[in-house]
């Protein structure tokens, strides 16, 4: 078993621009979704912004109003060509789990924090510090948009994933870190899982779309409505300042046999 504390793998456009994969499509759909929370009055923190800074580059594209008053992007990797827009700040080779407090001193708190597909690339100890740091930096009425894979014992986790957890485990970690989950969306799913929860007319629509779309698109098609059947979930979170009960979340149907944590999933 690897002794890595962090995996610094990057998902890059060049890998998928001619044959898109559901992983990259999932990212594209998440960026578009997150941009709905961004406008000229908000400060945005992008934790794990990536070497290509795709979310930052997507802001203001088809929606010119989605350019924030301030954007701060941080990443553990070197960023060779950072976005240089006005009020955009980039910190590369930045270990967020150790240095997140410096961001508050420099920039204050943030109205929107996005964190896509980072949690699974670090050991649980660091992952908990990641959540702690984002809670520390989230403004009182701010929102965290957070995504990570759902651990499934039927499929092997990706080689570059150090720390996949089940949907319930992720919900527990977010709650313990001081977040309340107000909404969830699936990102992509196996159609056999979707068939267990989707309505008849939705499955008929899925079948009709299959006449044109390939499996990479179809894997993303119904999953937003059914996070409990998805292999990747986006959690919309706010601060849980007074310890209120979380919203009712549906149990995952993604297969998990209940085997004990291995080294890579050690709590």
N, C-alpha and C positions, 0 to 999 in steps of 0.2 A: 504493500500500500504506500502511496506517495506521502512524503512528509511535507509537501508544499503547504505553506500558510496562505498563499495567494496564487491564483492562476491568472496570468496576464494576457490570455488569449483575446484577440480582437475579432469581431465579426465585421468583415470588410465587403464593400460593394463589389469589388472586382471578382469576388468568389461567386457571386450570384447574378450579375447583371444580365447574363444571357440565358440562364436557367434558374429563375427564382426558386428559392426553397422556402418552406413554411416558416422556418426560423427567421429569415430575413423579412418575409412578408409580415410576420407577427410584429417585428420591430417597426416597420413602416406604419402599420395600422395603429400601434401604440403612440408613435410620434404624432400622428394626425389626431388621435383622441386627446392626448395631453395638451395639444395646442389650443383646444377649446377652453382651457383654464387660463390661458395666457392673453394678456392685453397690455396696453401701454402703462397701466397703473400698478403692475405687479413686479416684484423681484423674484427671479427664478434661480434655483440652484439645481444643477445637473450633476449628480454624483455618479462618477463612472461615465463621463461624457464620451469616451472613446477617442481613438486617435484621429478619426475622420470627423468627429463632432457632428454626427448626422442630425440630432435633434435641434441643435443650435442653427444649423444650416436650413432646416425645414421651416423655421419660424419666419413669418412674413412672406412666405412664398405665395400660395394661392389665397392666403388671408393676410393682407398687409397689416391688419389690426393686431396680429399675434406677435408683434415685436414688444418685448417687455421693457419696462423702465430700466431694469438691470438684469443681466444674465451673468452667472458665475458658473463656469464649468471646471470640474476637477477630475483628474484621472491619475492612476498609478503609473501609467505608461508615459513615455515622451510623446508629445503632440507635435509633429513636424510642421504642420500648416494650420495654426489656430485661427479661428474666426476673429476678425479684427474690427468688427462693427463698433460704433459708438456705444459706450456703457456695457460692452461685453468684456468680461475678465476671465482669463484662463490660467489655471494652475496645473501644470503637468508634473509628472513624477511626484505626485502629492499623495501621501498616505493619509487618507481621510480618517481612518480609525485612530490615528495618533494626533492629528493636527486639526481636527474639526473646530476646536475652540478658537483657533486663529481666524477662522472665517467670520465668526460673530464680531470679533473686535474690528475687523476690516470692513465688513459689509452689513452688519446687523443681522436681523432675522429675515426669513424668506417667506413669501406668500405661497409659492408653489415650489415643491421639491420633487424632482423626478429621479427615480432610481430603477433602471431597467436591467435585469439580468446580471446583477452583480453579486447578490447574496450567495449564490451557489458557487462562486469562484473564490471563496475564502473559508477557512475553518470556522466552526461555530463560535469560538471565542471572539474572533475578529468580526464575525457577522453580527453578533450582539452589540459590539461597539459601533458598528455601522448604524444599526437602528437607534442606538442611544444618541449618536451624533446628529442624526436627522431630526430626532425629537427635540434635541437641544436647540436646533437652528430653525425649527418651524414656528412661524408667527402664530399668534393666538387664534386667528381665524383662517389660518393657512390650510393647505391640503398637500398630502403626500400621495404621489402616484407611483406605486411600487409593484414590480413584477418579478416573478421567479418561477422556475419549473416546479411541477408537482411530482414528488417521488413516487414511482410505480415499480413494484417488485416484479412485474411481468417483463419489463424492459430494463436493460442495463442503462444506468445513468451515463451521460456523456463522459468521455475520458478527461475532458477539461473541467468537469464539475467536481468540486471537492466536497460540496455540502448541499445535496438535494434533500428536501424534507417533504412530508405529506402536507396536504392542504390544512388539516387540523393543527399540525405542529407549527406551520407558518402563522396561522391565526393566533395561536397561543403566544408565539414570540413577539408578534406585533402588539398584542395586548399587554404583555409584560413590559414592553418597552415604553408604554404610555400612549399608545394609539388606539383609537376607536375606528373600526372598519365600517364605513357607511355604505359601501357598494363594492361589488366584485364583478369582473368580466372575465370569461375565458378567452384565451388567445388562439390556441389551436387544440384540436381534439381528434381522437380516433372515432371514426363513424360508428363502430360497434358500441362504443360508450354512449354516443349521442342518441343512437336508436333506442336506448333504454329510457330516455327522458323526454325526447322531442315529441311534439304532437304530429298526428298523421299528415296534416297539411304541410307542416314544415319538412317532413321527410319526403313528401311528394315534390316539394319545391327543390330540395337538395338533389333529388333524382333528375329533375328537369335541368338544373344547372350543370349536372355531370355530363350532359350532352356536349357542353362547350368547355367548361373549366376542368383542369387537371386536379389531381389529388392535393397539390400544394395549396391551391385556393380553397378547395372544398374542405380541407382540414381546418380552415379558419372561418368557414361560412356560418355555422350555427353556434360555434363555441362561445361567442360573447354572451349569449343568453343563458348558457348552461356552464357556469364555472365549476359546478360539482362534477361535471363529466369531462373536464378539460385537463390536458397535460401541462398547461401553463396558465397562470391566473394573474390578472392585474387587480390589485387591491387599492381602493380609494380610501384614504385614511385622514382623520383629523386628530387633533390633540384630545386626549381623554383626561381633561384637567380635574374632573370631579369624580372619576371612577364610576361613571354610569355604565349600565349594562351595554354590551355590544349589540348590534343589530342581529336578528336571527339569521344565521348562516346555514346553508344547506350542507349536509354531510356529503363528502366526496364519494363517488362510486368508482373512482379510479382504483384499480386493484392494489391492495396493500395487505400482505399476508400477516403482518404483525411480528415479523422477525426482529430480534434486537438490533440496536444500532451497531453498525460496523465502525471501524476506526474513522472513516471519512464522515460519518454522521454522528460522531460522539458528542453528546451534550456536555 
